[in-house]
Amino acid sequence: MKLIILLIALIYPFQHFNAQSINPDIITKPWNAKWIDVPNTNQHGYGIYHFRKEIVLNEKPSQFIIHVSADNRYKLFVNGELVSMGPAKGDLFHWNFETVDIAPYLKKDNNIIAALVWNFGDVKAAWQASFQTGFILQGNTKAEEILNTNKSWKCIEDKAYSPLQPQLIYVYYAAGATEKIDMNKYPAGWETLNFNDAGWMNAHELFIGNPKTANNWNSSWMLVPRPIPMMELTPQRLQKIRDQKNIAVDENFLKGNHTITIAANTKAHILIDQEFLTNAFPVLQFSKGKEAGIELTYAEALYMDEPNNTNWRTQNQKGNRNEIEGKHIVGVKDEIISSGGEHQTFSSLSYRTYRYVAIDITTKDEALTLDDFYGIFTGYPFKFNSTFSSSDASLNKMLEVGWRTARLDAYETYMDCPYYEQLQYIGDARIQALVSLYNSGDDRLMRNCIQQIANSTLAEGITESRFPHSIHQEIPTFSLIWISMLHDYFMYRGDSSFVKDKLRVSRQVLSFFNKLQQADGSVHNAPYWEFTDWAEAPGWQSGVGPIDSSGNSALLDLQLLMAYESAYDLEKNIGMNDYAVMYEKQIAQLKKTIQQKYWDDNRKIFADTKDKKYYSQHANALAIITGVAENNIAKEIGNKLLHDSSLAIASVYFRYYLYQALNKAGFGNDYLNWLGIWKQNLAMGLTTWAEMDDVNRSRSDCHAWGSSPNIELYRIVLGIDSDAPGFSKVKIEPHLGALANASGTMPHPKGDIKAVYVLTDNKWNVDINLPATITGKFVWKGKEYALKTGANKFTVDK
């Protein structure tokens, strides 16, 4: 039980220190501590390592601050208790270290500080940057430098582990290998004081730690303070036994108060349903069963049996996620070999994502007892700080699922999905960041994302499409979306100094595209992967919209225009006027070119290419958003977006932009009628939003780019939006549709914004409450009402 107690204890007593709390020398001068590794091991290959250092204290300290990091990852223990995990995802030029006060875990006399460090080498996750295996711990002052890493630390390579490469139905998997562990070889108790490490080696010193701001020639890991809080760790019991073979499982096993015994020479199977998708460290406790094999399989969903299809890679129908009949499990796995000892514990090095978990056991000549099995939920410590209620109770379920999706796609960075990739893509992150602001108010992960993408800028000018990473990928259209994301941050948070520093990247991205622009401003033969959306229609290929024989595309021109407009507003407000003037000219030219090149006067709609061969919701939505189409033209286009079935249809991702366009065109009162794909997800038993519109065959069951209703129920329905940089002014323009009442609160930097609407006798009673110093306007049917700080009450006709 001890491991679990330690994991649970981690998040709350752990103190995260910002840069101001750290001894300035730690940030500005080379460290006295050395990076260390285990002698005679492959510094770049797969390996699991243990480090220990014993110290004697004359008394229990009131404070004992240390700084710690590793490559690839670490878990740090003090007297057997887990006190830190990391480092937070970064790159070699911004390698994070954690700052921890370990005083609560220390005692008078003998103490042991121990670290588990691992490097997954060539089978590491695609997000994992790496220089080589290494571990470092530096005391904050002279008093704590007794723990500085050097050759006095003892160490050993753990030969119990070997990597498992997942074999999945969907071939693109980038989240790294899983684990096989032979408990016969595992040095049980290695993190405790009483463990005998006499046979361990002294650590091998590499070189001193080098903060990024220190003047030092060493260019390995450039250490920076962790900019985000530690991840949440909360105990989470599994819910239900759904199937069992060759074993009798009591449901009380899942409650932690009943054991299960599997007889000798038996093959047994248990299928457990969490009943909702989660990210968690699985913990399995078991006894005896010498040489028994235990296989844990984790899956987002089960797959339907297809008896006539012998190719397992195409057996990808999932059906209703709640149903198990006629289905089988395929997923990432961990494998364990029992040592035969009492109270063995397995917990994976990294978290696993699952709704279903299968336990398959093969015993040898001794029975095996399962003592307990549960998870420790983990994720970025977001709190749901908004409220929402209405006469349509189903909307609350939609918010719940959207918030769960957003939470599972937020760890040390935003992620596209927690199961398959765990990569921070800009297109996904823009939507995720606004969910964070509207539902939580916590902007730290958004800032971290903006900064990390800025750090990824290539010499050509564009950013990486996803970052951090160990595998490069360029999607130039995502670099354009990053500019709009920066603009979002400016409008909702202000922070001019942070945003102004990023304008250099915005300028570089637009310079990259400017070189591709023809004399008329249209983008020509853009390189790399020009992804727009996973649309399935003629002319679309691998997410790239139609491009004509001249190398032009309305989709590229419109996305560039949208970025120019965001950049213009940023430069005008906090940047350089010369750039604002230049961008203003680009905007005018692009608008004119798009009108001339792509407008189809017969269909009264924009085409995707100048030959008028392809048409899409995407191009026309962007035309409305960017102001290429305004007023009556925008409204006419909006009608076609809703009713013209010949248009390429936006997937769940791009509906974020589609519905923003429809709202701008005057159709916001219909928003609640556009939620069909989300209702289909719920009807299919999903507890998070699927990646694709084809819910039955969607690869990922958890993509937060589908959580846009968690924005729009506040921004469109309740009508709450920023109307000036830093949310210094509020615009509230509700679109209540067929609702009889609606109310909610949204976190604002100055407090909460509250909106209440109650329909009585064909009139809306409106109650708006704004935080201190904040004013704004209420808009209803084109008429504006001034909003003052504090309470505002009035009545408007329906």
Secondary structure, 3 states (H helix, E strand, C coil): CHHHHHHHHHCCCCCCCCHHHCCHHHHHCCCCCEEEECCCCCCCCCEEEEEEEEEEECCCCCCCEEEEEEECEEEEEECCEEEEEECCCCECCEEEEEEEECHHHCCCEEEEEEEEEEECHHHCCCCCCCCCCEEEEEECCHHHHHHCCCCCCEEEECCCEEEECCCCCCCCCCCCCEEEEECCCCCCCCCCCCCCCCCCEECEEEEECEECCCCCCCCCCEEEECCCCCCEEEEECCCEEEEEECCCCCHHHHHCCCCEEECCCCEEEEEEEEEEEEEEEEEEEEEECCCCEEEEEEECCCEECCCCCCCHHHCCCCCCCCCCCCEECCCEEEEEECCCCCCEEEECCCCEEEEEEEEEEECCCCCEEEEEEEEEEEECCCCCCCEEEECCCHHHHHHHHHHHHHHHCECCCECCCCCCCCCCEHHHHHHHHHHHHHHCCCCHHHHHHHHHHHHCCCCCCCCCCECCCCCCCCCHHHHHHHHHHHHHHHHHHCCHHHHHHHHHHHHHHHHHHHCCECCCCCECCCCCCCCCCCCCCCCCECCECCCCCCCCCHHHHHHHHHHHHHHHHHHHHHCCHHHHHHHHHHHHHHHHHHHHHHEECCCCEEECCCCCCCEEHHHHHHHHHCCCCCHHHHHHHHHHHHHCCCCECCCCCCHHHHHHHHHHHHHHHHHHHCCHHHHHHHHCCCCCCCCCCCCCCCCCCCCHHHCCHHHHHHHHHCCEEECCHHHCEEEECCCCCCCCEEEEEEEECCEEEEEEEEEECCEEEEEEEECCCCEEEEEECCEEEEECCEEEEEEEEC
